Amino acid sequence: MKKKIFSAVVVTAALFTGYSAYNMQNRQELSDTLLANVEALANGDESEREKVECYSSIEYEEGSYVVYCSTCQSMKNHTDKWYCIHSHCFRDKK
Amino acid sequence: MKETYILFITILFVAGCSSHNEQTLQCNEVNYVQEFPHEVNLEGIKPLPLNLVGCVDMKPADSLLIFKVDEGEYFWKIYSLNSNGFIADMLPRGHGDMEFASLPHSESVIPTDSALYCDFCDDARQTLFRCDLTRTLQQGRLALEPKFSYRKYEGAYPAVSLSDTSVYIKENVGSDGYIRFMLVNGERQDFAGIGNLNTVRVKENLNTLSAVTCINRKRMMAVEAMLRMNQINVYSLQSDSSFTICVGEKLDDVNEVDGLSKRMRRKYYGSVVTYDNYFVALYQGTSMSDYIQGKGKSSLQFFDWKGNPLLCIKLPMVATSFYIKDNSDLYVFSSMEAEEALYKYDCTELLKSIAGV
């Protein structure tokens, strides 16, 4: 009897793990898609603008690359400062 | 029945754990380096008495050192190694003629018998310029010549002139990866033998795939030392030859590195310089939080052009960039300490161990 209960618990745990992993993947994709749609609607002119992640405080780092919030421009040889959190800005698509 | 259960459970666990796809960035071959044939520790010394306040990086140009200044009236401060003294400020900040809106990048030095040139990219004009350093310093006026417009390749980073007719370009495509190619007489030529360097993409942070790059014109080779991963990618610009050097047992997983939170980021390479017979990469190999606090010690890893390890010099500080002059003097610049500093070591004896390479 104990063996059966143990097996049932293990099977349930395994099923839960598998389902959770599958669900997390789908949730991420759904979330991204929803966000993109909401942003496109909000922007109105979705074909010409893009939303990019940017940082308001940057510093030099050779080889690195970052978008600076105040200009919404890509800065080569720069990275986000350690304490800086990211924001978003909108710019024309290339 | 028991075996069926075990098999069923195993399959479920494997399926549950397989959501993470492992992916490595690599050239045709991978050389794993566990140790260097020669390892040397350098001791702390006093810095040279130079005013380097505000300097963020150093680029060597024969007997000159170009210090880059991110915030200030000028972007370059030029020092002479012959006199160990300041010579001139160059590249004034501004929006006028012969002024620059942002810190230029992709510096590349071209020594000739008659003059010393330095190429660099100006993003505001999207132009690769060639500066005649000799004439500029003699006349006290910037001697510049536009060499190439990368208006079509806005993300060019770096763009390096290889000859009068060819340019090497590494360009970021969107914000998820880089592609490398050459323009020869305006015609694009892709590199066929560089493994998956041009095809790997990331979701979170482009800098997962960012690197410091150095082009050796004489050998027509490119060396890319990765900022966030434990590897150096080396490839030929004129053949299908390419290899990846991994200092460690295993190449980093791109997706895993890309998924790391800012707090967990690591800093690997900070600078790379190529010479005729070898190239040298500045290795940090520490957490980003320690790196920005100036904790830890950098090292210089020497490799021959086949990817074999030659020498490792362990420095007593966190370094930003370096220069080896005439196989004897080692200059190390650090912008990570309390004050920006330049150190000079006599490494003549040390470098003899790799002189025969």
Interface residues (C-beta under 8 A of the other chain):
Chain A: S7 V10 V11 A14 L15 T17 G18 S20 A21 Y22 M24 Q25 V52 E53 E59 Y60 E61 E62 G63 S64 Y65 V66 V67 S74 M75 K76 N77 T79 D80 W82 K94
Chain B: Y5 F8 I9 L12 F13 A15 G16 C17 S18 S19 V56 D57 K68 D70 S102 L103 H105 D123 E154 G155 Y157 N172 S175 L206 N207 S210 A211 V212 T213 L227 K262 G270 S271 M288 S289 I292 S321 S335
